[in-house]
Amino acid sequence: MIRRLLIAILALSLLSGIAFAAEMPQYTLTIKDHKFQPTQLTVPADTQFKVRVDNQDSTPSEFESSDFNREKIVLPGSQITVFIGPLAKGKYKFFDDFHQDTGQGVLIVQ
């Protein structure tokens, strides 16, 4: 009896976690010609969100930010998902460490 109850509680908690992840705001960045498109994303303050980064170039890129402590390589023709936040209101820069001259962007957190 107790074992069944524990299994039910575990299953419910796992399902709740899946539902929460599905409700998390998601934004998309595309890397093309070593540039982020769009170069600016506006996201909600005090909320965890995810950013899908789609590298359409034929060379690797990197989604990196010293402002919110993320660093992830994006292989050519592939996508990654980066979980960010919650962040306080403000501006947070991100960049492509492999192409710093062209790969620049900013999160506007409101």
HUKA-V46166 format. One line per field, one symbol per residue. psi: psi as a letter, one per 40 degrees, with the letter a starting at -180 (. if undefined). burial: b if it has 9 or more other ideal C-beta (glycine too) atoms within 8 Angstrom, else e. A space follows every 50 residues. Layout:
psi=???
burial=???
This chain:
psi=ddddddddddddddddddddddehiiihhhhhffihhiehhhiiifhiii hhhhheieiiihhihddffihhihihfiiihhhiaiiiiahhiiihddgd ddgiiihhh.
burial=eeeeeeeeeeeeeeeeeeeeeeebeebebbbeebbbeeeebebebebebb bbbbbebeebbbbbbeebebebebeeeeebebebbebeeeebbbbbebbb ebbbbbbbbe
